[in-house]
Amino acid sequence: MNFDVLIIGGGAAGMSCGLILGSALENKVVSNKNIGIIIHQKTSHLNSALLNNVLGVEPGTSGQQILKEGALHLKERYPQVRQIDKEKVREVIQLQKGFQVVTNKNIYKTEIVVMATGYTSPFRIKGFEDKVIPHKKAKASKERIQLENEDHRIKPGLYVAGSLAGWRSQFSIACGSGASVATDILSLWKGAHTKVHDKLL
Ligand SMILES: Cc1cc2nc3c(=O)[nH]c(=O)nc-3n(C[C@H](O)[C@H](O)[C@H](O)COP(=O)(O)OP(=O)(O)OC[C@H]3O[C@@H](n4cnc5c(N)ncnc54)[C@H](O)[C@@H]3O)c2cc1C
């Protein structure tokens, strides 16, 4: 299966990135783009979170609810974004053009990869050995990691979002980071700064 963008990780940053890219397809901001997300959620930090301090989220909402409803939101609203369930990424390999993403079950080719797998150490996905550094915005004693990047970009075609990009671990920061990467990709495709806004008629 070939993708234009493959998002790796179905937590706060990954799903937010998928929602914005899905809305761009839905609103015909872009067309003929094959977008996928490896929606692994087992190790999301949201699994143990309780959210009282997030704008727009009802206080008392569990992170597990966000994970379940977020995936459903993405599936129902933007079905063009292909959700790949029950697969874990093992390796990302740079090709002459694009990347190969190897999971425990399949191999995918994609032009662009968005890494959104969280800041937990050790980082087990092969292909990033020279990019893993200590997290710059977490207590050293926690031994969190991030991928070296400049404004979410590791290198052409390879992006990182959320806590793995070096942001502090707060739900809205991770969502904003994923959304930011999505608009960077849209801007790259369009050749001009691009956002996606739905409007009241
Ligand atoms: C106990 C607790 C309480 C919290 N409370 C709050 C709070 O009150 N307010 C607040 O704002 N924030 C809170 N947070 C923080 C919030 O949960 C995180 O900031 C947020 O989840 C980070 O988003 P992320 O996308 O970077 O990572 P995550 O949400 O952790 O997502 C990473 C995703 O990558 C997937 N993944 C990992 N490895 C692979 C792989 N090899 N292949 C494919 N997928 C993979 C995981 O399964 C997961 O879905 C809390 C966190 C914890 C742990």
PDBQT file of the ligand as one rigid body, heavy atoms in Angstrom, charges set to zero:
ROOT
HETATM    1  C1  LIG A 301      -1.238   9.976  34.218  1.00  0.00    +0.000 C 
HETATM    2  C2  LIG A 301      -1.300  11.069  33.193  1.00  0.00    +0.000 A 
HETATM    3  C3  LIG A 301      -2.151  12.132  33.395  1.00  0.00    +0.000 A 
HETATM    4  C4  LIG A 301      -2.211  13.190  32.467  1.00  0.00    +0.000 A 
HETATM    5  N1  LIG A 301      -3.057  14.239  32.702  1.00  0.00    +0.000 NA
HETATM    6  C5  LIG A 301      -3.074  15.276  31.848  1.00  0.00    +0.000 A 
HETATM    7  C6  LIG A 301      -3.890  16.401  32.123  1.00  0.00    +0.000 A 
HETATM    8  O1  LIG A 301      -4.592  16.451  33.136  1.00  0.00    +0.000 OA
HETATM    9  N2  LIG A 301      -3.880  17.426  31.222  1.00  0.00    +0.000 N 
HETATM   10  C7  LIG A 301      -3.109  17.412  30.104  1.00  0.00    +0.000 A 
HETATM   11  O2  LIG A 301      -3.158  18.371  29.332  1.00  0.00    +0.000 OA
HETATM   12  N3  LIG A 301      -2.315  16.364  29.828  1.00  0.00    +0.000 NA
HETATM   13  C8  LIG A 301      -2.267  15.301  30.676  1.00  0.00    +0.000 A 
HETATM   14  N4  LIG A 301      -1.444  14.233  30.423  1.00  0.00    +0.000 N 
HETATM   15  C9  LIG A 301      -0.521  14.306  29.268  1.00  0.00    +0.000 C 
HETATM   16  C10 LIG A 301      -1.099  13.828  27.920  1.00  0.00    +0.000 C 
HETATM   17  O3  LIG A 301      -1.687  12.550  28.066  1.00  0.00    +0.000 OA
HETATM   18  C11 LIG A 301       0.076  13.782  26.920  1.00  0.00    +0.000 C 
HETATM   19  O4  LIG A 301       0.675  15.049  26.867  1.00  0.00    +0.000 OA
HETATM   20  C12 LIG A 301      -0.350  13.404  25.528  1.00  0.00    +0.000 C 
HETATM   21  O5  LIG A 301      -0.985  12.133  25.513  1.00  0.00    +0.000 OA
HETATM   22  C13 LIG A 301       0.894  13.354  24.604  1.00  0.00    +0.000 C 
HETATM   23  O6  LIG A 301       0.461  13.093  23.301  1.00  0.00    +0.000 OA
HETATM   24  P1  LIG A 301       1.411  12.388  22.224  1.00  0.00    +0.000 P 
HETATM   25  O7  LIG A 301       0.615  12.264  20.994  1.00  0.00    +0.000 OA
HETATM   26  O8  LIG A 301       2.721  13.065  22.188  1.00  0.00    +0.000 OA
HETATM   27  O9  LIG A 301       1.691  10.920  22.842  1.00  0.00    +0.000 OA
HETATM   28  P2  LIG A 301       0.673   9.784  23.199  1.00  0.00    +0.000 P 
HETATM   29  O10 LIG A 301      -0.701  10.298  23.447  1.00  0.00    +0.000 OA
HETATM   30  O11 LIG A 301       1.328   8.983  24.276  1.00  0.00    +0.000 OA
HETATM   31  O12 LIG A 301       0.571   8.951  21.845  1.00  0.00    +0.000 OA
HETATM   32  C14 LIG A 301       1.624   8.187  21.322  1.00  0.00    +0.000 C 
HETATM   33  C15 LIG A 301       0.988   7.096  20.452  1.00  0.00    +0.000 C 
HETATM   34  O13 LIG A 301       1.971   6.366  19.723  1.00  0.00    +0.000 OA
HETATM   35  C16 LIG A 301       1.643   4.991  19.748  1.00  0.00    +0.000 C 
HETATM   36  N5  LIG A 301       2.858   4.209  19.548  1.00  0.00    +0.000 N 
HETATM   37  C17 LIG A 301       3.916   4.089  20.357  1.00  0.00    +0.000 A 
HETATM   38  N6  LIG A 301       4.838   3.253  19.818  1.00  0.00    +0.000 NA
HETATM   39  C18 LIG A 301       4.346   2.891  18.602  1.00  0.00    +0.000 A 
HETATM   40  C19 LIG A 301       4.840   2.072  17.552  1.00  0.00    +0.000 A 
HETATM   41  N7  LIG A 301       6.019   1.439  17.643  1.00  0.00    +0.000 N 
HETATM   42  N8  LIG A 301       4.067   1.904  16.455  1.00  0.00    +0.000 NA
HETATM   43  C20 LIG A 301       2.879   2.547  16.327  1.00  0.00    +0.000 A 
HETATM   44  N9  LIG A 301       2.371   3.336  17.293  1.00  0.00    +0.000 NA
HETATM   45  C21 LIG A 301       3.104   3.505  18.414  1.00  0.00    +0.000 A 
HETATM   46  C22 LIG A 301       1.031   4.782  21.136  1.00  0.00    +0.000 C 
HETATM   47  O14 LIG A 301       0.246   3.605  21.238  1.00  0.00    +0.000 OA
HETATM   48  C23 LIG A 301       0.215   6.065  21.273  1.00  0.00    +0.000 C 
HETATM   49  O15 LIG A 301      -1.089   5.952  20.785  1.00  0.00    +0.000 OA
HETATM   50  C24 LIG A 301      -1.385  13.163  31.321  1.00  0.00    +0.000 A 
HETATM   51  C25 LIG A 301      -0.542  12.074  31.105  1.00  0.00    +0.000 A 
HETATM   52  C26 LIG A 301      -0.479  11.035  32.033  1.00  0.00    +0.000 A 
HETATM   53  C27 LIG A 301       0.466   9.902  31.806  1.00  0.00    +0.000 C 
ENDROOT
TORSDOF 0
